[in-house]
Amino acid sequence: MGVLVLLLAGVLQVPPSTVVELAVSSGAGPVSRAQVVVAGRTVETGSDGRVALPLPPGPVDITVIKEGFNPVTVTVTVVVGTRQLVPLMLEAQSTIEEHVTVSATRNDKRIEDQPMRVEVLDAEEIGEKQLMTPGDIVMMLNEMGGLRVQATSPSLGAASVRVQGMRGRYTRFLSDGLPLFGTDVGGLGLLQIPPSDLGQVEVIKGVASALYGAGALGGVVDLISRRPTKEPARDLMLNRTSRGGTDAVLFASQPFTHGWSGTMLASGHWQERNDIDGDGWANLAGYSRAVVRPRLFWSDDHGRSLFVTGGGMWEQRNGGTMLSATLPATGAPYPESVETARIDGGFVAQTPVADRFVLTARGSVTRKNEQHLRGDVQEHDIADTFFTELALRGTAPRQTWVAGVAFERSTLDPRDEPRFAYTFNVPGLFVQDDIEVRRWLTFSASGRIDDHNVYGTFVSPRVSALLRRGAWSSRISVGSGFFAPSALTEEAEAAGLTRFTIATPLKAERGRSASVDLTRTYGPWTVTATAFRYDVEDPAVVDRATYTLATLAEATINTGIEAVATIRRAPFSITGTYTYVHSRESVSDERGDIPLTPRHSAGLVGMWEREDRARIGLEAYFTGAQRLEDNPFRSQSVAYVLFGGLIERRVGRVRLFLNAENLGGVRQSQWDPLVRPSRAVDGRWTVDAWAPLDGRVVNGGIRLGF
């Protein structure tokens, strides 16, 4: 009897439940088989778009997920004794969001199904950034969370991309999976790639040697070309800036017959030299540049395809003292210039095999010729890259695997400093396997063996996992890899090789990375937080006090967090980003932050857009204090905030745009001179750039589609 009383009392204490009927629909009618997540369990709507949910009284969060629609989360207050009907309308995702696939991971999966975190900049966002800087991809990359474009040569404007605080040389740049820009895209490379023919940008953060071998110790940036449309299309852009810059860009897309189509990019870019602070030194280098890139596409109804590309670029860039100016310390002029010519070609071919597999072959060749002048010292460098790869992809239930072989050859021929010449030959074998263990768990494992002719044999594994439950998702990734050091550093790009020294034979740099992120979708909101860590053993670092490259005894360690929040509710969208990076290395028996790496950085971008009519955008970016190296004026930079705005109006086939960058006119020379009082050990007459050098810049122009 006592047990019966206890059981009865327990039942009486259970709160009563009330039935909530959820009616899910869209503009096309009821939505069947939509996943409804509530109180930790998942049910599906019926053919009429409805589902009955017995729920306890009080506020309850209900999340509805359906492929092709934006996830929606609502809070319902359940009232005892009533049957509540809750109508819920789903909004269809845009076409771009529905079909975003990622090629940088080689499995061509949808981005939301990738165990490895890949961040994608789509065609619409690329088009927006193109209005800001039509001549290069610097602005486009610099405004992505966790990426920082760092100026490496204030005299000529050279720059590199740092991923989560890692040095720029650790970032691997590809074009459609091919190293068309060479193995070293630092220096002026980023400033010579126009974005007009890009359809997508994919970024993998963390050590990616398991996918792409040496050179991917910090991550991979893959620039995916813009595909031809079914109808002929032409896009002409003319742009002019308040600092004397001019851009003329033509992109053409043309379908042919029998599955063939093609695109063509042709552009010219000019910039006047600017001495903004009146000290006789060019804060903004002048240049003339021409770019041409044709692409050819073919595919049939049997899964076979071919992509062929070729490109050429020529640029003359001038900096240093202005024509009638001299250095105060010497009373003599100091000109700086570089002439660059690059030619490349590549292909990607794909064909089904035995109706079960897909065989992919790709290859590329690149030659870059640079002639530098620094004062009265000339340096002539030639760099060549050859790459080829053969991969086989297969599928099984809930599984996709890839296996292949690759070979890469990179050479440097510094004609005036032959002691720094090298030839790297690296054959490799790689394998990757993605397995959907459960509907909520996908696992990816990849590995690669590379045999470097100078530094030896390396095994590079990477493991990733994707966990999903309702509106929550999380990715975990751990990997290791290597980097083959050489004289091509950020410091050598700025100062040249004439005074450069390598004290002892360098060791291969070995890196490990780990990251974990958590994403929550709540209606129009998406929030992602990421924690990361990099460890680089035997890092090769330049000691600026002696201008010597050496392998350090202690590891370089980067730890940090990223946070990204986005809200999209037509016609508005707002994105906020924050990055914290704590990067430490030891040079000259001192352990400190890696120079020019702010611990804190943040951004806020808002956009109002009416499709095919107009858009207005506002942005603000914060850059925290940075440790400075070999700077006679200060050891730590000043934090600063940049503001900008964009207006675009469409009238028929014509688009008019006006963009303003750095509206507050922030300029490094507001705090200190750019020119040093005496020449540095490496031969430079300028300090490093830690803030904008050009101040406020306004540009505007016209885009014509025909």
C-alpha positions as CSV (number, residue, x, y, z in Angstrom):
1,M,0.0,0.0,0.0
2,G,2.9,2.4,0.8
3,V,4.5,1.8,-2.5
4,L,1.1,2.5,-4.3
5,V,0.8,5.8,-2.4
6,L,4.3,6.8,-3.4
7,L,3.6,6.0,-7.1
8,L,0.3,7.9,-7.0
9,A,2.0,10.9,-5.4
10,G,4.7,10.9,-8.1
11,V,2.1,10.8,-10.9
12,L,0.2,13.7,-9.3
13,Q,3.4,15.8,-9.2
14,V,4.0,15.5,-13.0
15,P,2.9,18.8,-14.6
16,P,0.0,18.5,-17.0
17,S,0.7,18.7,-20.7
18,T,-1.2,20.6,-23.4
19,V,-1.2,19.8,-27.1
20,V,0.3,22.4,-29.4
21,E,-0.4,21.9,-33.1
22,L,2.3,23.4,-35.3
23,A,1.3,24.3,-38.9
24,V,4.3,24.8,-41.1
25,S,3.9,26.3,-44.5
26,S,5.7,28.4,-47.2
27,G,4.5,30.5,-50.1
28,A,3.9,27.3,-52.0
29,G,1.7,25.7,-49.4
30,P,2.2,23.2,-46.5
31,V,5.7,22.0,-45.8
32,S,5.9,18.2,-45.2
33,R,8.7,16.3,-43.5
34,A,10.1,19.5,-41.8
35,Q,12.1,18.6,-38.8
36,V,10.7,20.1,-35.6
37,V,13.1,20.2,-32.6
38,V,11.6,20.8,-29.2
39,A,12.8,19.9,-25.7
40,G,15.7,17.8,-27.0
41,R,13.6,15.6,-29.3
42,T,12.9,15.7,-33.1
43,V,9.7,15.0,-34.9
44,E,8.6,15.6,-38.5
45,T,5.5,17.3,-40.0
46,G,3.0,15.3,-41.9
47,S,1.9,15.7,-45.5
48,D,-0.4,18.6,-44.4
49,G,2.6,20.4,-42.8
50,R,1.2,19.8,-39.3
51,V,2.4,18.0,-36.2
52,A,0.9,17.7,-32.7
53,L,3.2,18.3,-29.8
54,P,2.3,17.4,-26.2
55,L,4.1,20.0,-24.1
56,P,4.3,21.1,-20.5
57,P,2.9,24.5,-19.6
58,G,5.2,27.5,-19.8
59,P,7.5,29.0,-22.4
60,V,9.0,26.5,-24.9
61,D,11.5,27.0,-27.8
62,I,10.5,25.3,-31.0
63,T,12.9,25.1,-34.0
64,V,11.9,24.1,-37.5
65,I,14.4,22.9,-40.1
66,K,13.8,22.1,-43.7
67,E,16.3,21.8,-46.5
68,G,15.9,24.8,-48.9
69,F,14.4,27.0,-46.2
70,N,15.9,29.3,-43.6
71,P,15.7,27.6,-40.1
72,V,13.2,29.3,-37.8
73,T,13.0,29.3,-34.0
74,V,9.9,30.5,-32.1
75,T,9.0,30.7,-28.4
76,V,5.5,29.5,-27.5
77,T,3.9,30.0,-24.1
78,V,1.9,26.9,-23.5
79,V,-1.4,27.4,-21.6
80,V,-2.9,24.5,-19.6
81,G,-6.3,23.3,-20.8
82,T,-6.2,24.6,-24.3
83,R,-5.3,23.2,-27.8
84,Q,-3.1,25.8,-29.3
85,L,-2.6,26.2,-33.1
86,V,0.8,27.8,-34.0
87,P,1.1,28.8,-37.7
88,L,4.7,29.1,-38.8
89,M,5.8,30.4,-42.3
90,L,9.2,29.3,-43.7
91,E,11.2,31.6,-46.0
92,A,13.0,30.0,-48.9
93,Q,16.8,30.3,-49.0
94,S,18.4,32.2,-51.9
95,T,19.6,30.2,-54.8
96,I,23.2,30.8,-53.9
97,E,22.7,29.4,-50.4
98,E,20.8,26.4,-51.6
99,H,23.6,25.3,-54.0
100,V,26.9,26.3,-52.3
101,T,29.3,23.5,-52.7
102,V,33.0,23.5,-51.7
103,S,35.8,22.2,-53.9
104,A,38.8,23.0,-51.7
105,T,38.1,19.8,-49.7
106,R,38.0,17.7,-52.9
107,N,34.7,16.1,-52.1
108,D,32.4,18.7,-53.7
109,K,29.9,18.5,-50.8
110,R,27.5,21.2,-49.7
111,I,29.1,23.6,-47.3
112,E,26.7,22.7,-44.4
113,D,27.7,19.0,-44.8
114,Q,31.5,19.6,-44.6
115,P,33.2,18.1,-41.4
116,M,36.1,20.5,-42.0
117,R,35.1,24.1,-41.5
118,V,35.2,26.1,-44.7
119,E,34.3,29.7,-44.9
120,V,32.8,30.9,-48.2
121,L,32.5,34.3,-49.7
122,D,29.8,34.1,-52.4
123,A,29.4,36.0,-55.7
124,E,27.2,38.6,-54.2
125,E,29.7,39.5,-51.5
126,I,32.5,39.5,-54.0
127,G,30.6,41.9,-56.2
128,E,30.2,44.2,-53.2
129,K,33.9,44.2,-52.4
130,Q,34.7,44.7,-56.1
131,L,33.1,48.1,-55.9
132,M,35.6,49.1,-53.2
133,T,38.8,47.9,-54.8
134,P,38.3,46.7,-58.4
135,G,42.0,46.1,-59.0
136,D,42.8,43.6,-56.2
137,I,41.5,41.2,-53.6
138,V,43.0,42.9,-50.6
139,M,39.8,44.5,-49.3
140,M,37.8,41.3,-50.0
141,L,40.1,39.2,-47.8
142,N,40.9,41.8,-45.1
143,E,37.2,42.0,-44.2
144,M,36.8,38.2,-43.6
145,G,36.8,37.2,-40.0
146,G,40.2,35.8,-38.8
147,L,42.1,37.0,-41.9
148,R,44.3,40.1,-41.8
149,V,46.1,41.6,-44.8
150,Q,49.4,42.9,-43.5
151,A,51.4,45.4,-45.5
152,T,55.0,44.1,-45.8
153,S,56.6,46.9,-47.8
154,P,55.3,50.4,-47.1
155,S,57.4,51.7,-50.0
156,L,55.7,49.6,-52.7
157,G,52.6,48.5,-51.0
158,A,53.3,44.8,-50.9
159,A,51.2,42.7,-48.5
160,S,50.5,39.1,-47.2
161,V,47.5,37.4,-45.7
162,R,47.8,36.2,-42.1
163,V,45.3,33.6,-41.0
164,Q,44.5,33.7,-37.3
165,G,47.8,35.4,-36.6
166,M,50.0,33.0,-38.6
167,R,52.7,34.6,-40.8
168,G,51.7,35.3,-44.4
169,R,54.0,32.7,-45.9
170,Y,52.0,29.9,-44.2
171,T,48.9,30.8,-46.3
172,R,48.5,28.7,-49.5
173,F,46.8,30.5,-52.4
174,L,45.1,28.5,-55.1
175,S,42.9,29.3,-58.2
176,D,40.4,26.5,-58.9
177,G,42.7,24.2,-56.9
178,L,45.8,25.1,-58.9
179,P,48.8,27.1,-57.7
180,L,48.5,29.5,-60.6
181,F,50.1,32.4,-58.6
182,G,53.1,30.4,-57.6
183,T,54.0,29.0,-54.2
184,D,54.7,32.4,-52.7
185,V,51.8,34.8,-53.2
186,G,53.0,37.3,-50.6
187,G,54.6,40.5,-51.7
188,L,52.8,42.1,-54.6
189,G,50.8,39.0,-55.6
190,L,47.6,40.0,-53.8
191,L,47.7,43.4,-55.4
192,Q,47.7,41.9,-58.9
193,I,44.6,39.7,-58.7
194,P,41.4,41.5,-59.8
195,P,38.2,40.0,-58.3
196,S,35.9,40.5,-61.3
197,D,36.1,36.9,-62.6
198,L,35.7,35.2,-59.2
199,G,32.5,33.4,-58.4
200,Q,33.4,32.1,-54.9
201,V,36.2,32.3,-52.4
202,E,36.8,29.4,-50.0
203,V,39.0,29.6,-46.9
204,I,40.2,26.7,-44.8
205,K,41.8,27.7,-41.5
206,G,44.3,25.6,-39.7
207,V,47.1,23.3,-40.9
208,A,46.0,21.9,-44.3
209,S,49.1,20.0,-45.4
210,A,47.0,16.8,-45.4
211,L,45.2,18.3,-48.4
212,Y,47.8,20.4,-50.1
213,G,51.2,19.5,-48.8
214,A,53.9,22.1,-47.9
215,G,52.9,25.7,-47.8
216,A,49.5,25.3,-46.1
217,L,50.7,25.5,-42.4
218,G,48.3,28.4,-41.7
219,G,45.5,27.6,-44.1
220,V,44.3,27.7,-47.7
221,V,42.6,30.3,-49.8
222,D,41.0,28.9,-53.0
223,L,39.8,31.5,-55.6
224,I,37.0,29.8,-57.6
225,S,36.4,31.2,-61.1
226,R,33.1,32.7,-62.2
227,R,31.3,30.1,-64.4
228,P,29.7,31.0,-67.8
229,T,26.0,31.6,-67.9
230,K,23.6,30.1,-70.4
231,E,23.2,33.5,-72.1
232,P,26.1,35.7,-73.3
233,A,27.0,38.4,-70.7
234,R,29.4,41.3,-70.6
235,D,30.3,43.4,-67.6
236,L,32.3,46.6,-67.9
237,M,33.5,48.6,-64.9
238,L,35.2,52.0,-64.8
239,N,36.4,53.3,-61.5
240,R,38.3,56.4,-60.3
241,T,39.6,57.3,-56.8
242,S,40.3,60.5,-55.0
243,R,44.0,59.5,-54.8
244,G,44.5,59.3,-58.6
245,G,43.7,55.6,-59.1
246,T,41.9,54.4,-62.3
247,D,40.5,50.9,-63.1
248,A,39.0,49.6,-66.3
249,V,37.8,46.0,-66.1
250,L,35.9,44.0,-68.7
251,F,34.5,40.5,-68.0
252,A,32.8,38.5,-70.8
253,S,31.0,35.2,-70.7
254,Q,30.1,33.3,-73.8
255,P,28.4,29.9,-74.4
256,F,29.5,28.1,-77.5
257,T,28.2,24.8,-79.0
258,H,28.5,21.1,-78.0
259,G,29.0,21.8,-74.3
260,W,31.7,24.4,-74.7
261,S,31.7,27.9,-73.1
262,G,34.3,30.5,-72.1
263,T,35.0,33.6,-70.1
264,M,37.5,36.4,-70.6
265,L,38.9,38.9,-68.1
266,A,40.8,41.9,-69.4
267,S,41.7,44.8,-67.2
268,G,44.0,47.9,-66.8
269,H,44.9,49.6,-63.6
270,W,46.8,52.8,-62.9
271,Q,47.7,54.7,-59.8
272,E,49.5,58.0,-59.3
273,R,52.2,58.3,-56.7
274,N,51.0,60.2,-53.6
275,D,53.1,62.0,-51.0
276,I,50.2,62.6,-48.6
277,D,52.1,64.0,-45.6
278,G,54.4,66.2,-47.6
279,D,57.7,64.7,-46.4
280,G,59.0,63.9,-49.9
281,W,58.3,60.1,-49.6
282,A,55.6,58.3,-51.5
283,N,53.0,57.1,-49.0
284,L,51.1,55.5,-51.9
285,A,53.2,53.9,-54.7
286,G,52.3,54.5,-58.3
287,Y,51.8,51.7,-60.8
288,S,50.6,50.7,-64.2
289,R,49.2,47.1,-64.6
290,A,47.6,45.0,-67.3
291,V,45.9,41.6,-66.7
292,V,44.3,39.2,-69.1
293,R,42.9,35.8,-68.3
294,P,40.8,33.6,-70.7
295,R,39.1,30.5,-69.4
296,L,37.5,27.6,-71.4
297,F,34.9,25.2,-70.1
298,W,33.5,21.9,-71.5
299,S,31.1,19.3,-70.1
300,D,28.8,16.6,-71.5
301,D,25.8,14.6,-70.3
302,H,28.0,11.7,-69.1
303,G,29.8,13.5,-66.2
304,R,32.9,14.4,-68.2
305,S,34.3,17.9,-68.0
306,L,37.3,20.0,-68.9
307,F,38.5,23.4,-67.6
308,V,41.5,25.2,-69.1
309,T,42.9,28.5,-68.1
310,G,45.8,30.8,-69.0
311,G,46.8,34.2,-67.8
312,G,49.3,37.0,-68.1
313,M,50.0,40.0,-65.9
314,W,52.5,42.9,-66.3
315,E,53.1,45.7,-63.8
316,Q,55.5,48.6,-63.2
317,R,55.4,49.9,-59.7
318,N,57.3,53.0,-58.4
319,G,57.8,54.3,-54.8
320,G,60.5,55.8,-52.7
321,T,61.3,59.5,-52.8
322,M,59.2,61.8,-55.1
323,L,60.8,63.1,-58.3
324,S,62.1,66.3,-56.8
325,A,62.7,65.1,-53.2
326,T,65.7,63.7,-51.3
327,L,66.2,61.8,-48.0
328,P,66.9,64.2,-45.1
329,A,69.6,61.9,-43.8
330,T,71.6,61.7,-47.0
331,G,70.4,64.7,-49.1
332,A,70.1,62.3,-52.1
333,P,67.1,60.7,-53.7
334,Y,66.2,57.1,-53.0
335,P,64.0,55.5,-55.7
336,E,62.3,52.2,-55.3
337,S,60.6,50.2,-58.1
338,V,59.7,46.7,-59.3
339,E,58.7,45.4,-62.7
340,T,56.7,42.2,-62.6
341,A,55.7,39.8,-65.4
342,R,53.8,36.6,-64.7
343,I,52.4,34.0,-67.1
344,D,50.6,30.9,-66.2
345,G,48.4,28.1,-67.5
346,G,46.5,25.2,-66.0
347,F,43.7,22.6,-66.5
348,V,41.3,20.4,-64.6
349,A,39.8,17.3,-66.3
350,Q,37.2,15.0,-64.9
351,T,35.6,11.7,-66.1
352,P,33.6,8.9,-64.6
353,V,35.2,5.5,-64.4
354,A,33.2,2.2,-64.4
355,D,30.1,4.2,-63.4
356,R,31.3,4.1,-59.8
357,F,34.3,6.4,-59.6
358,V,35.4,9.9,-60.7
359,L,38.9,10.4,-62.0
360,T,40.3,13.9,-61.8
361,A,43.5,15.2,-63.4
362,R,44.9,18.7,-62.9
363,G,48.1,20.5,-63.6
364,S,49.6,24.0,-63.9
365,V,52.7,25.9,-64.7
366,T,53.7,29.4,-63.6
367,R,56.6,31.7,-64.2
368,K,57.1,35.0,-62.4
369,N,59.9,37.5,-63.4
370,E,60.6,40.4,-61.1
371,Q,63.2,43.2,-61.4
372,H,63.7,45.3,-58.2
373,L,65.5,48.6,-57.8
374,R,66.2,49.8,-54.2
375,G,68.3,53.0,-54.4
376,D,71.2,52.0,-56.6
377,V,70.9,48.2,-55.9
378,Q,69.2,46.0,-58.5
379,E,67.9,42.5,-58.0
380,H,66.5,40.2,-60.7
381,D,64.5,37.1,-59.5
382,I,62.8,34.4,-61.5
383,A,60.4,31.9,-59.8
384,D,58.9,28.9,-61.5
385,T,56.2,26.5,-60.3
386,F,55.1,23.2,-61.9
387,F,52.2,21.2,-60.4
388,T,50.3,18.0,-61.4
389,E,47.8,15.8,-59.6
390,L,45.8,12.7,-60.3
391,A,42.9,11.7,-57.9
392,L,40.2,9.1,-57.8
393,R,36.9,9.7,-55.9
394,G,34.4,7.1,-55.0
395,T,31.2,6.8,-53.0
396,A,29.5,4.3,-50.9
397,P,26.4,4.5,-48.7
398,R,27.1,7.5,-46.3
399,Q,30.7,7.6,-47.5
400,T,32.9,9.6,-49.9
401,W,36.6,8.8,-50.3
402,V,39.4,10.4,-52.4
403,A,42.9,9.0,-53.1
404,G,45.6,10.4,-55.3
405,V,49.2,11.3,-56.2
406,A,50.7,14.7,-56.7
407,F,54.0,16.3,-57.7
408,E,55.1,19.9,-57.3
409,R,58.3,21.6,-58.3
410,S,59.2,25.2,-57.3
411,T,62.4,27.0,-58.1
412,L,63.9,30.4,-57.3
413,D,66.6,31.9,-59.4
414,P,67.9,35.2,-57.9
415,R,70.2,36.3,-60.6
416,D,72.1,38.8,-58.5
417,E,72.1,36.8,-55.3
418,P,72.6,33.2,-56.5
419,R,73.4,31.9,-53.0
420,F,69.7,31.9,-52.2
421,A,68.7,29.9,-55.2
422,Y,66.7,26.7,-54.6
423,T,64.9,23.8,-56.3
424,F,62.2,22.0,-54.4
425,N,60.8,18.7,-55.8
426,V,58.0,17.2,-53.7
427,P,56.1,14.1,-54.8
428,G,53.2,13.1,-52.6
429,L,50.5,10.5,-51.9
430,F,47.2,11.5,-50.2
431,V,43.9,9.9,-49.1
432,Q,40.7,11.3,-47.6
433,D,37.6,9.6,-46.3
434,D,34.3,11.2,-45.2
435,I,31.8,9.0,-43.3
436,E,28.3,9.9,-42.2
437,V,28.3,7.8,-39.0
438,R,24.9,9.0,-37.9
439,R,22.5,11.7,-39.1
440,W,24.0,13.9,-36.4
441,L,27.6,12.9,-36.8
442,T,29.9,13.1,-39.9
443,F,33.6,12.1,-39.6
444,S,36.5,13.0,-42.0
445,A,40.0,11.7,-41.9
446,S,42.8,12.6,-44.4
447,G,46.5,12.0,-44.6
448,R,49.3,12.7,-46.9
449,I,53.0,11.6,-47.4
450,D,55.3,14.1,-49.0
451,D,59.0,13.4,-49.9
452,H,60.8,16.7,-50.0
453,N,64.1,16.5,-51.9
454,V,65.8,19.0,-49.4
455,Y,64.0,18.5,-46.1
456,G,63.0,14.8,-46.1
457,T,59.8,12.8,-45.8
458,F,56.7,14.1,-43.9
459,V,53.4,12.5,-42.8
460,S,50.6,15.0,-42.5
461,P,47.3,13.8,-40.9
462,R,44.1,15.7,-40.3
463,V,40.9,14.6,-38.5
464,S,37.6,16.5,-38.5
465,A,34.1,15.9,-37.2
466,L,30.7,17.6,-37.7
467,L,28.0,17.2,-35.0
468,R,24.5,18.5,-35.6
469,R,21.4,18.6,-33.5
470,G,18.5,20.8,-34.4
471,A,19.6,24.4,-34.7
472,W,23.0,23.6,-33.2
473,S,26.1,22.4,-35.1
474,S,29.8,22.0,-34.1
475,R,33.0,21.2,-35.9
476,I,36.2,19.8,-34.4
477,S,39.4,19.6,-36.3
478,V,43.0,18.6,-35.5
479,G,45.9,18.4,-38.0
480,S,49.6,18.6,-38.5
481,G,51.9,19.4,-41.4
482,F,55.2,21.0,-42.5
483,F,56.6,24.0,-44.2
484,A,59.8,24.3,-46.3
485,P,61.6,27.5,-45.3
486,S,63.6,29.6,-47.8
487,A,64.8,33.1,-48.2
488,L,61.4,34.2,-49.4
489,T,60.2,35.9,-46.3
490,E,58.1,39.0,-45.7
491,E,61.2,40.9,-44.6
492,A,63.2,39.9,-47.7
493,E,60.2,41.0,-49.9
494,A,60.5,44.5,-48.4
495,A,64.3,44.9,-48.1
496,G,65.7,42.5,-50.7
497,L,68.4,39.8,-50.6
498,T,71.6,41.9,-50.9
499,R,72.1,42.3,-47.1
500,F,70.2,39.1,-46.2
501,T,72.0,36.2,-44.4
502,I,71.1,32.7,-43.3
503,A,73.3,31.8,-40.3
504,T,73.0,28.0,-40.3
505,P,71.1,25.4,-42.4
506,L,67.4,25.8,-41.8
507,K,65.2,23.0,-40.5
508,A,61.7,22.2,-41.8
509,E,59.0,23.9,-39.9
510,R,56.5,21.5,-38.3
511,G,53.1,22.7,-37.3
512,R,50.0,21.4,-35.5
513,S,46.6,23.0,-35.2
514,A,43.4,22.3,-33.4
515,S,40.1,24.1,-33.5
516,V,36.6,23.7,-32.2
517,D,33.6,25.8,-33.1
518,L,29.9,26.0,-32.1
519,T,27.1,27.4,-34.3
520,R,23.6,28.3,-33.3
521,T,20.9,29.3,-35.7
522,Y,17.9,31.2,-34.3
523,G,15.5,32.4,-37.0
524,P,17.3,35.1,-39.0
525,W,20.3,34.9,-36.5
526,T,23.4,32.8,-37.0
527,V,26.1,32.9,-34.3
528,T,29.4,31.0,-34.5
529,A,32.2,30.9,-31.9
530,T,35.6,29.3,-32.6
531,A,38.6,28.5,-30.4
532,F,41.9,27.7,-32.1
533,R,45.6,26.9,-31.4
534,Y,48.7,26.6,-33.6
535,D,52.1,25.2,-32.5
536,V,55.0,25.6,-35.0
537,E,58.2,23.7,-34.1
538,D,61.5,24.9,-35.5
539,P,60.1,28.2,-36.9
540,A,62.3,30.1,-39.3
541,V,62.3,33.8,-38.3
542,V,64.2,36.8,-39.3
543,D,66.1,38.7,-36.6
544,R,65.7,42.3,-37.7
545,A,68.6,43.5,-35.6
546,T,71.0,41.5,-37.8
547,Y,68.8,40.8,-40.8
548,T,69.5,37.1,-40.3
549,L,67.1,34.1,-40.9
550,A,67.5,31.3,-38.4
551,T,65.6,28.4,-36.9
552,L,64.4,29.3,-33.4
553,A,64.9,26.8,-30.5
554,E,61.4,27.5,-29.0
555,A,58.1,26.9,-30.7
556,T,55.8,29.7,-32.0
557,I,52.4,29.4,-30.4
558,N,49.2,31.0,-31.5
559,T,46.0,30.7,-29.5
560,G,42.8,32.7,-29.9
561,I,39.0,32.8,-30.4
562,E,36.8,34.1,-33.2
563,A,33.1,35.1,-33.0
564,V,30.8,35.8,-35.9
565,A,27.2,36.9,-35.7
566,T,24.9,37.5,-38.7
567,I,21.3,38.6,-38.9
568,R,19.5,38.6,-42.2
569,R,16.0,39.9,-42.5
570,A,15.3,41.3,-46.0
571,P,16.1,44.0,-47.0
572,F,18.7,44.3,-44.1
573,S,21.7,42.2,-43.1
574,I,24.2,42.9,-40.3
575,T,27.4,41.0,-39.6
576,G,29.6,41.4,-36.6
577,T,33.1,39.8,-36.1
578,Y,35.6,39.7,-33.3
579,T,39.0,38.0,-33.2
580,Y,41.4,37.6,-30.3
581,V,44.9,36.3,-31.1
582,H,47.7,35.7,-28.6
583,S,50.8,34.9,-30.7
584,R,54.2,34.3,-29.0
585,E,57.7,33.6,-30.4
586,S,61.3,34.0,-29.1
587,V,63.8,36.1,-31.0
588,S,67.2,37.2,-29.5
589,D,66.4,35.4,-26.2
590,E,63.2,37.5,-25.8
591,R,59.7,35.9,-25.9
592,G,57.0,38.3,-27.1
593,D,54.1,38.8,-29.4
594,I,54.7,38.3,-33.1
595,P,55.1,41.8,-34.5
596,L,52.2,43.4,-36.4
597,T,49.7,41.0,-34.9
598,P,46.9,42.8,-32.9
599,R,45.5,40.8,-30.1
600,H,42.0,42.4,-30.6
601,S,40.2,43.1,-33.8
602,A,36.6,43.5,-34.6
603,G,34.3,44.6,-37.4
604,L,30.6,45.5,-38.0
605,V,29.0,45.6,-41.4
606,G,25.4,46.6,-42.2
607,M,23.7,46.4,-45.6
608,W,20.3,47.5,-46.9
609,E,19.6,46.1,-50.4
610,R,16.7,46.0,-52.8
611,E,17.5,43.5,-55.4
612,D,18.1,45.0,-58.9
613,R,17.5,48.5,-57.5
614,A,19.9,49.8,-54.9
615,R,22.0,49.1,-51.9
616,I,23.6,51.1,-49.1
617,G,26.3,49.7,-46.8
618,L,28.1,51.0,-43.7
619,E,31.1,49.4,-42.0
620,A,33.4,49.9,-39.0
621,Y,36.6,48.1,-38.2
622,F,38.7,48.1,-35.0
623,T,42.4,47.2,-34.9
624,G,44.0,46.9,-31.5
625,A,47.6,47.6,-30.4
626,Q,50.4,45.7,-32.1
627,R,53.9,45.0,-31.1
628,L,56.4,46.8,-33.4
629,E,59.9,45.7,-34.4
630,D,62.9,47.8,-35.3
631,N,60.9,51.0,-35.0
632,P,62.8,54.0,-33.6
633,F,59.6,55.9,-32.7
634,R,57.6,53.4,-30.6
635,S,57.5,49.8,-29.5
636,Q,53.7,49.4,-29.6
637,S,51.2,50.8,-32.1
638,V,48.1,52.8,-31.4
639,A,44.7,51.2,-31.6
640,Y,42.4,52.7,-34.3
641,V,38.9,52.5,-35.8
642,L,38.1,52.8,-39.5
643,F,34.7,53.7,-41.0
644,G,33.4,53.3,-44.5
645,G,30.3,53.5,-46.6
646,L,29.0,52.3,-50.0
647,I,26.1,53.4,-52.2
648,E,25.0,51.7,-55.4
649,R,22.1,52.6,-57.7
650,R,20.9,50.5,-60.6
651,V,19.1,52.1,-63.6
652,G,18.4,49.5,-66.2
653,R,21.7,47.9,-67.2
654,V,23.7,50.7,-65.6
655,R,25.0,50.6,-62.1
656,L,26.4,53.7,-60.4
657,F,28.4,53.4,-57.2
658,L,30.2,55.6,-54.7
659,N,32.4,54.2,-52.0
660,A,34.3,55.8,-49.2
661,E,37.1,54.1,-47.1
662,N,38.6,55.4,-43.9
663,L,36.2,58.3,-43.5
664,G,38.0,59.4,-40.4
665,G,41.2,59.9,-42.3
666,V,43.3,57.7,-40.0
667,R,46.9,57.7,-41.1
668,Q,50.0,56.3,-39.6
669,S,51.9,59.5,-40.2
670,Q,49.5,61.3,-37.9
671,W,51.5,59.7,-35.0
672,D,55.0,59.2,-36.4
673,P,57.0,59.7,-39.6
674,L,57.1,56.9,-42.0
675,V,60.7,57.6,-43.0
676,R,63.4,56.5,-40.5
677,P,66.0,59.0,-39.2
678,S,68.7,56.5,-40.2
679,R,68.9,53.5,-42.4
680,A,68.0,50.1,-40.9
681,V,70.4,47.1,-40.9
682,D,68.4,45.5,-43.7
683,G,68.8,48.7,-45.8
684,R,65.2,50.0,-45.4
685,W,64.5,53.7,-45.0
686,T,60.9,53.2,-43.7
687,V,59.4,51.7,-40.6
688,D,56.8,48.9,-40.9
689,A,53.2,49.9,-41.8
690,W,50.9,49.3,-38.8
691,A,48.0,51.6,-39.8
692,P,46.7,53.0,-43.1
693,L,49.2,55.1,-45.1
694,D,46.8,56.6,-47.6
695,G,44.2,58.1,-45.3
696,R,40.7,58.8,-46.6
697,V,40.0,57.5,-50.0
698,V,36.8,58.0,-52.0
699,N,36.1,56.1,-55.3
700,G,33.2,55.9,-57.7
701,G,32.3,54.7,-61.1
702,I,30.0,52.9,-63.3
703,R,29.2,49.2,-64.1
704,L,27.5,48.4,-67.4
705,G,26.0,45.0,-68.2
706,F,25.3,44.1,-71.8
